[in-house]
Amino acid sequence: MTESAFAPRILQIGTYSSRNKGDAAMELSTAAAIRTRWPDAEITISAPFAEDDARFYENVARVVPCSRRRLVLATLQVLRVALWRSIRSAFGADAAWLIPDQELRACRRADIVIDLSGDMLTDDYGPHVAYSHYIPIINALLLGRPVVICAQSIGPFRWTGWMARQLFGRAAAITLRDEISIGHLRAIGLDPGNAAVTADMAFLLQPASDTRAAEILRNEGIADDGDGSVLGVSVSRILERRYNLSRPRGASDFATLMAETLDRFASQTGCRVVFVSHVTGPSAVKDDRLIARDVAARMSAPCHVIQGDYRPEELKALIRRCRVFLGARMHANIAALSSGVPVVALAYSHKTPGIMALFGQGERVLNGPELSADGLFGQLSTAWATAPAIRERIESALPSVTAAALSNVGVIARLNGSREPLTA
């Protein structure tokens, strides 16, 4: 059988919701890259919000419910799988009644399990969040499935490093999207020889057509002038909370600081500010459109908030029309960078500096919790004034970054018997 005729069974785990457009971009890009190599591949996505995601991915993959966010139930699930493995090892019997749910059945029959947790294999969001992402990996390893930890920012660890060391040490392969993660692997006692630095799978996402982008702008009541005067903005509730907790006494809150700085910048440049929200759920507290509306309501300069709930490829088609993009959501920044758009990035973890470094744009990263109006204004002014030169630099780096993202599929091919090298 030729490689193209081979039809691997792939289980994609680790993402949160298709309403997080970064998660959706990783899922879609991974599935598309796999199908480019193996057109008949059987792809299943394990999803905490399976009902929503089944509709979203209906033409891409089968979706099964994932229990990992219900920690007590998920821990009992791990214990069942461990008991199944013990019975199988001791007696050679298949106690299939211990693994009856769709998620475990899909995992057991998978040829390869691909973890797309992004930046969640860390204690940064709390040990309970890290553990929730470890659970599907534990199940896959207990079921004897090869696990690829694919294109992620890993660490740092304060509480769960011992568990991460055990799991990552048993992974079939690890690919990382930044060099910083190599240091975090070493810090928990792992030799990173099994890891390769590649690039996020979302760099492979193809944007929607210009026709579709123009249609969305019309529906949103935004003039499509095509004059290169748009500043795209992505804000985040996560960054808002972290800034507001750390701001000096008497300093403006996040929404006010953003509004005043964007007003000042629009007054100087005559730009049009368009807020592009990259997370719209699954609950209202996760919806970045709410913080975008809050910032916009405090501005005096004309601005627009994209109100609809669009697919990641549609948002990428909008973002690529910007002259400069100011992004607090990393995958919104990836949509910009992979379109050649200069980015000023607001960071709250090492994932953002790691991504920006791939394009030689490390100096355009601001530590979000320590944000200042003058620092933000200065970065935006420099990016706006030198946008053509920055775009040229980004576009010169883009082929190698895209090739690095595609090399993740080479890692999967190697596990299927290919002789392709592990490194990008």
TORKOL-4160 file (C-alpha; in steps of 0.2 Angstrom, whole numbers, padded with zeros to 4 digits, m for minus):
424
<pt num="1" X="0000" Y="0000" Z="0000"/>
<pt num="2" X="0007" Y="0017" Z="m0004"/>
<pt num="3" X="0008" Y="0031" Z="0009"/>
<pt num="4" X="m0006" Y="0041" Z="0000"/>
<pt num="5" X="m0017" Y="0026" Z="0000"/>
<pt num="6" X="m0014" Y="0023" Z="0019"/>
<pt num="7" X="m0028" Y="0029" Z="0030"/>
<pt num="8" X="m0022" Y="0032" Z="0048"/>
<pt num="9" X="m0035" Y="0034" Z="0062"/>
<pt num="10" X="m0031" Y="0051" Z="0070"/>
<pt num="11" X="m0037" Y="0057" Z="0087"/>
<pt num="12" X="m0035" Y="0076" Z="0090"/>
<pt num="13" X="m0036" Y="0080" Z="0109"/>
<pt num="14" X="m0032" Y="0095" Z="0120"/>
<pt num="15" X="m0042" Y="0110" Z="0113"/>
<pt num="16" X="m0056" Y="0119" Z="0122"/>
<pt num="17" X="m0069" Y="0125" Z="0110"/>
<pt num="18" X="m0072" Y="0130" Z="0092"/>
<pt num="19" X="m0078" Y="0147" Z="0099"/>
<pt num="20" X="m0060" Y="0150" Z="0103"/>
<pt num="21" X="m0054" Y="0153" Z="0085"/>
<pt num="22" X="m0036" Y="0149" Z="0090"/>
<pt num="23" X="m0041" Y="0131" Z="0095"/>
<pt num="24" X="m0052" Y="0130" Z="0079"/>
<pt num="25" X="m0037" Y="0136" Z="0068"/>
<pt num="26" X="m0026" Y="0122" Z="0076"/>
<pt num="27" X="m0039" Y="0109" Z="0073"/>
<pt num="28" X="m0043" Y="0114" Z="0056"/>
<pt num="29" X="m0025" Y="0116" Z="0050"/>
<pt num="30" X="m0020" Y="0100" Z="0058"/>
<pt num="31" X="m0034" Y="0090" Z="0050"/>
<pt num="32" X="m0031" Y="0098" Z="0033"/>
<pt num="33" X="m0012" Y="0095" Z="0033"/>
<pt num="34" X="m0015" Y="0076" Z="0038"/>
<pt num="35" X="m0028" Y="0075" Z="0024"/>
<pt num="36" X="m0016" Y="0083" Z="0011"/>
<pt num="37" X="m0004" Y="0068" Z="0015"/>
<pt num="38" X="m0017" Y="0054" Z="0018"/>
<pt num="39" X="m0033" Y="0059" Z="0009"/>
<pt num="40" X="m0043" Y="0045" Z="0017"/>
<pt num="41" X="m0037" Y="0048" Z="0035"/>
<pt num="42" X="m0051" Y="0045" Z="0048"/>
<pt num="43" X="m0050" Y="0060" Z="0060"/>
<pt num="44" X="m0059" Y="0062" Z="0076"/>
<pt num="45" X="m0059" Y="0077" Z="0088"/>
<pt num="46" X="m0061" Y="0075" Z="0107"/>
<pt num="47" X="m0070" Y="0090" Z="0113"/>
<pt num="48" X="m0077" Y="0097" Z="0130"/>
<pt num="49" X="m0091" Y="0106" Z="0121"/>
<pt num="50" X="m0095" Y="0092" Z="0109"/>
<pt num="51" X="m0112" Y="0098" Z="0103"/>
<pt num="52" X="m0106" Y="0115" Z="0098"/>
<pt num="53" X="m0090" Y="0108" Z="0090"/>
<pt num="54" X="m0099" Y="0094" Z="0081"/>
<pt num="55" X="m0108" Y="0107" Z="0071"/>
<pt num="56" X="m0093" Y="0117" Z="0068"/>
<pt num="57" X="m0082" Y="0103" Z="0062"/>
<pt num="58" X="m0095" Y="0093" Z="0053"/>
<pt num="59" X="m0087" Y="0093" Z="0036"/>
<pt num="60" X="m0069" Y="0090" Z="0044"/>
<pt num="61" X="m0070" Y="0077" Z="0057"/>
<pt num="62" X="m0080" Y="0066" Z="0069"/>
<pt num="63" X="m0082" Y="0074" Z="0086"/>
<pt num="64" X="m0083" Y="0064" Z="0102"/>
<pt num="65" X="m0087" Y="0071" Z="0120"/>
<pt num="66" X="m0072" Y="0074" Z="0131"/>
<pt num="67" X="m0073" Y="0073" Z="0150"/>
<pt num="68" X="m0057" Y="0081" Z="0155"/>
<pt num="69" X="m0065" Y="0097" Z="0162"/>
<pt num="70" X="m0075" Y="0087" Z="0175"/>
<pt num="71" X="m0060" Y="0082" Z="0185"/>
<pt num="72" X="m0068" Y="0070" Z="0197"/>
<pt num="73" X="m0077" Y="0061" Z="0183"/>
<pt num="74" X="m0061" Y="0061" Z="0172"/>
<pt num="75" X="m0051" Y="0055" Z="0186"/>
<pt num="76" X="m0062" Y="0040" Z="0188"/>
<pt num="77" X="m0061" Y="0038" Z="0169"/>
<pt num="78" X="m0042" Y="0036" Z="0171"/>
<pt num="79" X="m0044" Y="0024" Z="0185"/>
<pt num="80" X="m0055" Y="0013" Z="0174"/>
<pt num="81" X="m0042" Y="0013" Z="0160"/>
<pt num="82" X="m0028" Y="0009" Z="0172"/>
<pt num="83" X="m0039" Y="m0006" Z="0178"/>
<pt num="84" X="m0042" Y="m0011" Z="0160"/>
<pt num="85" X="m0023" Y="m0011" Z="0157"/>
<pt num="86" X="m0020" Y="m0021" Z="0173"/>
<pt num="87" X="m0032" Y="m0035" Z="0168"/>
<pt num="88" X="m0026" Y="m0035" Z="0151"/>
<pt num="89" X="m0008" Y="m0037" Z="0156"/>
<pt num="90" X="m0011" Y="m0049" Z="0170"/>
<pt num="91" X="m0024" Y="m0061" Z="0162"/>
<pt num="92" X="m0023" Y="m0057" Z="0143"/>
<pt num="93" X="m0042" Y="m0053" Z="0144"/>
<pt num="94" X="m0050" Y="m0038" Z="0136"/>
<pt num="95" X="m0061" Y="m0030" Z="0149"/>
<pt num="96" X="m0069" Y="m0018" Z="0136"/>
<pt num="97" X="m0084" Y="m0014" Z="0148"/>
<pt num="98" X="m0071" Y="m0003" Z="0158"/>
<pt num="99" X="m0069" Y="0008" Z="0143"/>
<pt num="100" X="m0087" Y="0010" Z="0136"/>
<pt num="101" X="m0088" Y="0029" Z="0132"/>
<pt num="102" X="m0085" Y="0037" Z="0115"/>
<pt num="103" X="m0069" Y="0046" Z="0120"/>
<pt num="104" X="m0060" Y="0030" Z="0126"/>
<pt num="105" X="m0066" Y="0020" Z="0111"/>
<pt num="106" X="m0060" Y="0033" Z="0099"/>
<pt num="107" X="m0043" Y="0034" Z="0108"/>
<pt num="108" X="m0041" Y="0015" Z="0109"/>
<pt num="109" X="m0044" Y="0013" Z="0090"/>
<pt num="110" X="m0033" Y="0028" Z="0085"/>
<pt num="111" X="m0016" Y="0024" Z="0076"/>
<pt num="112" X="m0010" Y="0041" Z="0083"/>
<pt num="113" X="m0016" Y="0053" Z="0096"/>
<pt num="114" X="m0011" Y="0071" Z="0093"/>
<pt num="115" X="m0012" Y="0083" Z="0107"/>
<pt num="116" X="m0015" Y="0101" Z="0103"/>
<pt num="117" X="m0016" Y="0109" Z="0120"/>
<pt num="118" X="m0007" Y="0125" Z="0113"/>
<pt num="119" X="0000" Y="0133" Z="0129"/>
<pt num="120" X="m0010" Y="0123" Z="0142"/>
<pt num="121" X="0003" Y="0111" Z="0147"/>
<pt num="122" X="0009" Y="0122" Z="0161"/>
<pt num="123" X="0005" Y="0128" Z="0178"/>
<pt num="124" X="0003" Y="0146" Z="0173"/>
<pt num="125" X="m0016" Y="0144" Z="0173"/>
<pt num="126" X="m0016" Y="0133" Z="0189"/>
<pt num="127" X="m0012" Y="0115" Z="0192"/>
<pt num="128" X="m0030" Y="0110" Z="0190"/>
<pt num="129" X="m0030" Y="0116" Z="0172"/>
<pt num="130" X="m0014" Y="0107" Z="0168"/>
<pt num="131" X="m0021" Y="0091" Z="0176"/>
<pt num="132" X="m0036" Y="0093" Z="0165"/>
<pt num="133" X="m0025" Y="0093" Z="0149"/>
<pt num="134" X="m0014" Y="0078" Z="0156"/>
<pt num="135" X="m0029" Y="0067" Z="0158"/>
<pt num="136" X="m0032" Y="0063" Z="0139"/>
<pt num="137" X="m0013" Y="0060" Z="0137"/>
<pt num="138" X="m0013" Y="0048" Z="0152"/>
<pt num="139" X="m0028" Y="0038" Z="0145"/>
<pt num="140" X="m0019" Y="0037" Z="0128"/>
<pt num="141" X="m0003" Y="0031" Z="0135"/>
<pt num="142" X="m0012" Y="0018" Z="0146"/>
<pt num="143" X="m0022" Y="0012" Z="0131"/>
<pt num="144" X="m0005" Y="0010" Z="0122"/>
<pt num="145" X="m0007" Y="0023" Z="0109"/>
<pt num="146" X="0007" Y="0034" Z="0103"/>
<pt num="147" X="0005" Y="0052" Z="0108"/>
<pt num="148" X="0012" Y="0067" Z="0098"/>
<pt num="149" X="0013" Y="0083" Z="0108"/>
<pt num="150" X="0011" Y="0094" Z="0093"/>
<pt num="151" X="0018" Y="0112" Z="0091"/>
<pt num="152" X="0016" Y="0118" Z="0109"/>
<pt num="153" X="0022" Y="0131" Z="0121"/>
<pt num="154" X="0026" Y="0120" Z="0136"/>
<pt num="155" X="0029" Y="0126" Z="0154"/>
<pt num="156" X="0034" Y="0133" Z="0166"/>
<pt num="157" X="0030" Y="0121" Z="0180"/>
<pt num="158" X="0028" Y="0124" Z="0199"/>
<pt num="159" X="0017" Y="0110" Z="0205"/>
<pt num="160" X="0014" Y="0097" Z="0191"/>
<pt num="161" X="0032" Y="0096" Z="0184"/>
<pt num="162" X="0034" Y="0078" Z="0191"/>
<pt num="163" X="0018" Y="0073" Z="0182"/>
<pt num="164" X="0023" Y="0082" Z="0166"/>
<pt num="165" X="0040" Y="0073" Z="0166"/>
<pt num="166" X="0032" Y="0056" Z="0167"/>
<pt num="167" X="0020" Y="0060" Z="0153"/>
<pt num="168" X="0031" Y="0069" Z="0141"/>
<pt num="169" X="0045" Y="0056" Z="0144"/>
<pt num="170" X="0033" Y="0043" Z="0137"/>
<pt num="171" X="0027" Y="0053" Z="0122"/>
<pt num="172" X="0031" Y="0046" Z="0105"/>
<pt num="173" X="0037" Y="0064" Z="0099"/>
<pt num="174" X="0036" Y="0082" Z="0105"/>
<pt num="175" X="0036" Y="0097" Z="0094"/>
<pt num="176" X="0037" Y="0114" Z="0101"/>
<pt num="177" X="0033" Y="0131" Z="0094"/>
<pt num="178" X="0047" Y="0141" Z="0103"/>
<pt num="179" X="0065" Y="0138" Z="0110"/>
<pt num="180" X="0059" Y="0144" Z="0128"/>
<pt num="181" X="0050" Y="0128" Z="0130"/>
<pt num="182" X="0066" Y="0118" Z="0128"/>
<pt num="183" X="0072" Y="0126" Z="0144"/>
<pt num="184" X="0056" Y="0122" Z="0153"/>
<pt num="185" X="0058" Y="0104" Z="0148"/>
<pt num="186" X="0076" Y="0104" Z="0155"/>
<pt num="187" X="0070" Y="0112" Z="0171"/>
<pt num="188" X="0059" Y="0097" Z="0175"/>
<pt num="189" X="0073" Y="0085" Z="0172"/>
<pt num="190" X="0069" Y="0080" Z="0154"/>
<pt num="191" X="0082" Y="0078" Z="0140"/>
<pt num="192" X="0074" Y="0087" Z="0126"/>
<pt num="193" X="0082" Y="0076" Z="0113"/>
<pt num="194" X="0064" Y="0069" Z="0109"/>
<pt num="195" X="0058" Y="0087" Z="0105"/>
<pt num="196" X="0060" Y="0097" Z="0089"/>
<pt num="197" X="0056" Y="0116" Z="0088"/>
<pt num="198" X="0043" Y="0118" Z="0073"/>
<pt num="199" X="0029" Y="0130" Z="0072"/>
<pt num="200" X="0011" Y="0132" Z="0076"/>
<pt num="201" X="m0001" Y="0122" Z="0065"/>
<pt num="202" X="m0012" Y="0138" Z="0063"/>
<pt num="203" X="0002" Y="0146" Z="0052"/>
<pt num="204" X="m0005" Y="0134" Z="0038"/>
<pt num="205" X="m0023" Y="0140" Z="0039"/>
<pt num="206" X="m0029" Y="0147" Z="0023"/>
<pt num="207" X="m0039" Y="0163" Z="0024"/>
<pt num="208" X="m0057" Y="0165" Z="0017"/>
<pt num="209" X="m0058" Y="0173" Z="0000"/>
<pt num="210" X="m0057" Y="0192" Z="m0002"/>
<pt num="211" X="m0075" Y="0191" Z="m0008"/>
<pt num="212" X="m0081" Y="0184" Z="0008"/>
<pt num="213" X="m0071" Y="0197" Z="0018"/>
<pt num="214" X="m0079" Y="0211" Z="0009"/>
<pt num="215" X="m0096" Y="0203" Z="0012"/>
<pt num="216" X="m0093" Y="0202" Z="0031"/>
<pt num="217" X="m0087" Y="0220" Z="0031"/>
<pt num="218" X="m0103" Y="0225" Z="0022"/>
<pt num="219" X="m0114" Y="0215" Z="0035"/>
<pt num="220" X="m0105" Y="0223" Z="0049"/>
<pt num="221" X="m0107" Y="0241" Z="0042"/>
<pt num="222" X="m0089" Y="0244" Z="0039"/>
<pt num="223" X="m0083" Y="0254" Z="0024"/>
<pt num="224" X="m0071" Y="0243" Z="0014"/>
<pt num="225" X="m0060" Y="0258" Z="0008"/>
<pt num="226" X="m0045" Y="0247" Z="0004"/>
<pt num="227" X="m0034" Y="0262" Z="0009"/>
<pt num="228" X="m0022" Y="0253" Z="0021"/>
<pt num="229" X="m0027" Y="0264" Z="0035"/>
<pt num="230" X="m0034" Y="0250" Z="0047"/>
<pt num="231" X="m0027" Y="0246" Z="0064"/>
<pt num="232" X="m0034" Y="0229" Z="0069"/>
<pt num="233" X="m0035" Y="0226" Z="0088"/>
<pt num="234" X="m0038" Y="0210" Z="0098"/>
<pt num="235" X="m0041" Y="0212" Z="0116"/>
<pt num="236" X="m0043" Y="0198" Z="0129"/>
<pt num="237" X="m0052" Y="0196" Z="0146"/>
<pt num="238" X="m0037" Y="0186" Z="0152"/>
<pt num="239" X="m0025" Y="0201" Z="0149"/>
<pt num="240" X="m0037" Y="0213" Z="0156"/>
<pt num="241" X="m0038" Y="0203" Z="0173"/>
<pt num="242" X="m0019" Y="0202" Z="0174"/>
<pt num="243" X="m0016" Y="0220" Z="0170"/>
<pt num="244" X="m0030" Y="0226" Z="0182"/>
<pt num="245" X="m0022" Y="0215" Z="0196"/>
<pt num="246" X="m0005" Y="0222" Z="0194"/>
<pt num="247" X="m0008" Y="0240" Z="0189"/>
<pt num="248" X="0000" Y="0253" Z="0201"/>
<pt num="249" X="m0012" Y="0262" Z="0213"/>
<pt num="250" X="m0021" Y="0276" Z="0204"/>
<pt num="251" X="m0017" Y="0270" Z="0186"/>
<pt num="252" X="m0031" Y="0268" Z="0173"/>
<pt num="253" X="m0039" Y="0252" Z="0172"/>
<pt num="254" X="m0036" Y="0241" Z="0156"/>
<pt num="255" X="m0051" Y="0247" Z="0146"/>
<pt num="256" X="m0047" Y="0265" Z="0149"/>
<pt num="257" X="m0029" Y="0264" Z="0145"/>
<pt num="258" X="m0032" Y="0255" Z="0129"/>
<pt num="259" X="m0046" Y="0268" Z="0124"/>
<pt num="260" X="m0036" Y="0283" Z="0128"/>
<pt num="261" X="m0020" Y="0276" Z="0119"/>
<pt num="262" X="m0030" Y="0271" Z="0104"/>
<pt num="263" X="m0039" Y="0288" Z="0103"/>
<pt num="264" X="m0022" Y="0297" Z="0104"/>
<pt num="265" X="m0015" Y="0285" Z="0090"/>
<pt num="266" X="m0030" Y="0288" Z="0079"/>
<pt num="267" X="m0029" Y="0306" Z="0081"/>
<pt num="268" X="m0011" Y="0306" Z="0075"/>
<pt num="269" X="m0012" Y="0294" Z="0061"/>
<pt num="270" X="m0030" Y="0295" Z="0055"/>
<pt num="271" X="m0031" Y="0277" Z="0056"/>
<pt num="272" X="m0048" Y="0267" Z="0057"/>
<pt num="273" X="m0048" Y="0255" Z="0072"/>
<pt num="274" X="m0057" Y="0239" Z="0070"/>
<pt num="275" X="m0059" Y="0226" Z="0085"/>
<pt num="276" X="m0057" Y="0208" Z="0079"/>
<pt num="277" X="m0062" Y="0196" Z="0093"/>
<pt num="278" X="m0053" Y="0179" Z="0092"/>
<pt num="279" X="m0063" Y="0171" Z="0106"/>
<pt num="280" X="m0082" Y="0172" Z="0107"/>
<pt num="281" X="m0087" Y="0159" Z="0120"/>
<pt num="282" X="m0092" Y="0146" Z="0124"/>
<pt num="283" X="m0099" Y="0157" Z="0139"/>
<pt num="284" X="m0101" Y="0175" Z="0140"/>
<pt num="285" X="m0087" Y="0177" Z="0152"/>
<pt num="286" X="m0075" Y="0170" Z="0138"/>
<pt num="287" X="m0082" Y="0182" Z="0125"/>
<pt num="288" X="m0069" Y="0195" Z="0119"/>
<pt num="289" X="m0082" Y="0205" Z="0110"/>
<pt num="290" X="m0088" Y="0211" Z="0127"/>
<pt num="291" X="m0071" Y="0219" Z="0132"/>
<pt num="292" X="m0069" Y="0226" Z="0115"/>
<pt num="293" X="m0086" Y="0234" Z="0116"/>
<pt num="294" X="m0081" Y="0241" Z="0133"/>
<pt num="295" X="m0065" Y="0249" Z="0126"/>
<pt num="296" X="m0074" Y="0255" Z="0111"/>
<pt num="297" X="m0087" Y="0264" Z="0121"/>
<pt num="298" X="m0074" Y="0274" Z="0130"/>
<pt num="299" X="m0066" Y="0280" Z="0114"/>
<pt num="300" X="m0070" Y="0296" Z="0105"/>
<pt num="301" X="m0061" Y="0291" Z="0089"/>
<pt num="302" X="m0072" Y="0282" Z="0076"/>
<pt num="303" X="m0070" Y="0263" Z="0078"/>
<pt num="304" X="m0079" Y="0247" Z="0074"/>
<pt num="305" X="m0081" Y="0231" Z="0084"/>
<pt num="306" X="m0084" Y="0215" Z="0073"/>
<pt num="307" X="m0100" Y="0209" Z="0081"/>
<pt num="308" X="m0103" Y="0192" Z="0072"/>
<pt num="309" X="m0096" Y="0175" Z="0077"/>
<pt num="310" X="m0085" Y="0170" Z="0062"/>
<pt num="311" X="m0074" Y="0156" Z="0058"/>
<pt num="312" X="m0055" Y="0158" Z="0060"/>
<pt num="313" X="m0052" Y="0158" Z="0041"/>
<pt num="314" X="m0064" Y="0172" Z="0039"/>
<pt num="315" X="m0056" Y="0182" Z="0053"/>
<pt num="316" X="m0039" Y="0179" Z="0045"/>
<pt num="317" X="m0046" Y="0186" Z="0029"/>
<pt num="318" X="m0051" Y="0202" Z="0039"/>
<pt num="319" X="m0035" Y="0203" Z="0048"/>
<pt num="320" X="m0024" Y="0202" Z="0032"/>
<pt num="321" X="m0032" Y="0219" Z="0027"/>
<pt num="322" X="m0025" Y="0228" Z="0041"/>
<pt num="323" X="m0009" Y="0239" Z="0040"/>
<pt num="324" X="m0004" Y="0235" Z="0058"/>
<pt num="325" X="m0012" Y="0223" Z="0071"/>
<pt num="326" X="m0012" Y="0225" Z="0089"/>
<pt num="327" X="m0015" Y="0208" Z="0097"/>
<pt num="328" X="m0018" Y="0201" Z="0114"/>
<pt num="329" X="m0023" Y="0184" Z="0107"/>
<pt num="330" X="m0009" Y="0174" Z="0100"/>
<pt num="331" X="m0018" Y="0166" Z="0086"/>
<pt num="332" X="m0025" Y="0182" Z="0080"/>
<pt num="333" X="m0007" Y="0188" Z="0080"/>
<pt num="334" X="m0003" Y="0172" Z="0070"/>
<pt num="335" X="m0016" Y="0176" Z="0058"/>
<pt num="336" X="m0008" Y="0193" Z="0055"/>
<pt num="337" X="0010" Y="0187" Z="0054"/>
<pt num="338" X="0006" Y="0173" Z="0042"/>
<pt num="339" X="m0003" Y="0186" Z="0031"/>
<pt num="340" X="0013" Y="0198" Z="0032"/>
<pt num="341" X="0004" Y="0211" Z="0043"/>
<pt num="342" X="0015" Y="0219" Z="0056"/>
<pt num="343" X="0011" Y="0215" Z="0074"/>
<pt num="344" X="0012" Y="0224" Z="0091"/>
<pt num="345" X="0009" Y="0209" Z="0103"/>
<pt num="346" X="0003" Y="0211" Z="0121"/>
<pt num="347" X="0009" Y="0196" Z="0130"/>
<pt num="348" X="0005" Y="0187" Z="0146"/>
<pt num="349" X="0015" Y="0171" Z="0144"/>
<pt num="350" X="0031" Y="0165" Z="0135"/>
<pt num="351" X="0021" Y="0159" Z="0120"/>
<pt num="352" X="0019" Y="0176" Z="0112"/>
<pt num="353" X="0038" Y="0181" Z="0113"/>
<pt num="354" X="0042" Y="0164" Z="0106"/>
<pt num="355" X="0030" Y="0166" Z="0091"/>
<pt num="356" X="0036" Y="0184" Z="0087"/>
<pt num="357" X="0054" Y="0179" Z="0088"/>
<pt num="358" X="0052" Y="0167" Z="0073"/>
<pt num="359" X="0050" Y="0183" Z="0063"/>
<pt num="360" X="0063" Y="0193" Z="0071"/>
<pt num="361" X="0049" Y="0204" Z="0079"/>
<pt num="362" X="0054" Y="0201" Z="0098"/>
<pt num="363" X="0056" Y="0220" Z="0101"/>
<pt num="364" X="0037" Y="0222" Z="0096"/>
<pt num="365" X="0031" Y="0212" Z="0112"/>
<pt num="366" X="0024" Y="0222" Z="0127"/>
<pt num="367" X="0022" Y="0213" Z="0143"/>
<pt num="368" X="0003" Y="0215" Z="0145"/>
<pt num="369" X="0002" Y="0215" Z="0164"/>
<pt num="370" X="0015" Y="0230" Z="0164"/>
<pt num="371" X="0007" Y="0239" Z="0150"/>
<pt num="372" X="0009" Y="0258" Z="0149"/>
<pt num="373" X="0001" Y="0271" Z="0138"/>
<pt num="374" X="0017" Y="0278" Z="0132"/>
<pt num="375" X="0025" Y="0261" Z="0129"/>
<pt num="376" X="0010" Y="0256" Z="0119"/>
<pt num="377" X="0009" Y="0272" Z="0109"/>
<pt num="378" X="0027" Y="0272" Z="0105"/>
<pt num="379" X="0026" Y="0254" Z="0098"/>
<pt num="380" X="0011" Y="0257" Z="0088"/>
<pt num="381" X="0019" Y="0273" Z="0081"/>
<pt num="382" X="0035" Y="0264" Z="0076"/>
<pt num="383" X="0025" Y="0249" Z="0068"/>
<pt num="384" X="0014" Y="0261" Z="0058"/>
<pt num="385" X="0028" Y="0272" Z="0052"/>
<pt num="386" X="0039" Y="0257" Z="0046"/>
<pt num="387" X="0025" Y="0245" Z="0041"/>
<pt num="388" X="0032" Y="0242" Z="0024"/>
<pt num="389" X="0049" Y="0237" Z="0030"/>
<pt num="390" X="0042" Y="0226" Z="0044"/>
<pt num="391" X="0030" Y="0217" Z="0032"/>
<pt num="392" X="0045" Y="0213" Z="0021"/>
<pt num="393" X="0055" Y="0206" Z="0035"/>
<pt num="394" X="0040" Y="0195" Z="0040"/>
<pt num="395" X="0037" Y="0189" Z="0023"/>
<pt num="396" X="0055" Y="0184" Z="0021"/>
<pt num="397" X="0053" Y="0173" Z="0036"/>
<pt num="398" X="0036" Y="0166" Z="0032"/>
<pt num="399" X="0042" Y="0152" Z="0020"/>
<pt num="400" X="0053" Y="0144" Z="0034"/>
<pt num="401" X="0040" Y="0146" Z="0047"/>
<pt num="402" X="0027" Y="0138" Z="0036"/>
<pt num="403" X="0039" Y="0124" Z="0032"/>
<pt num="404" X="0042" Y="0121" Z="0050"/>
<pt num="405" X="0023" Y="0120" Z="0054"/>
<pt num="406" X="0021" Y="0108" Z="0040"/>
<pt num="407" X="0035" Y="0097" Z="0047"/>
<pt num="408" X="0024" Y="0092" Z="0061"/>
<pt num="409" X="0015" Y="0081" Z="0049"/>
<pt num="410" X="0033" Y="0073" Z="0045"/>
<pt num="411" X="0034" Y="0069" Z="0063"/>
<pt num="412" X="0017" Y="0060" Z="0062"/>
<pt num="413" X="0023" Y="0051" Z="0046"/>
<pt num="414" X="0039" Y="0045" Z="0055"/>
<pt num="415" X="0028" Y="0036" Z="0067"/>
<pt num="416" X="0019" Y="0028" Z="0053"/>
<pt num="417" X="0035" Y="0021" Z="0047"/>
<pt num="418" X="0041" Y="0035" Z="0036"/>
<pt num="419" X="0060" Y="0039" Z="0036"/>
<pt num="420" X="0057" Y="0057" Z="0037"/>
<pt num="421" X="0068" Y="0066" Z="0050"/>
<pt num="422" X="0061" Y="0072" Z="0066"/>
<pt num="423" X="0068" Y="0090" Z="0065"/>
<pt num="424" X="0061" Y="0104" Z="0055"/>
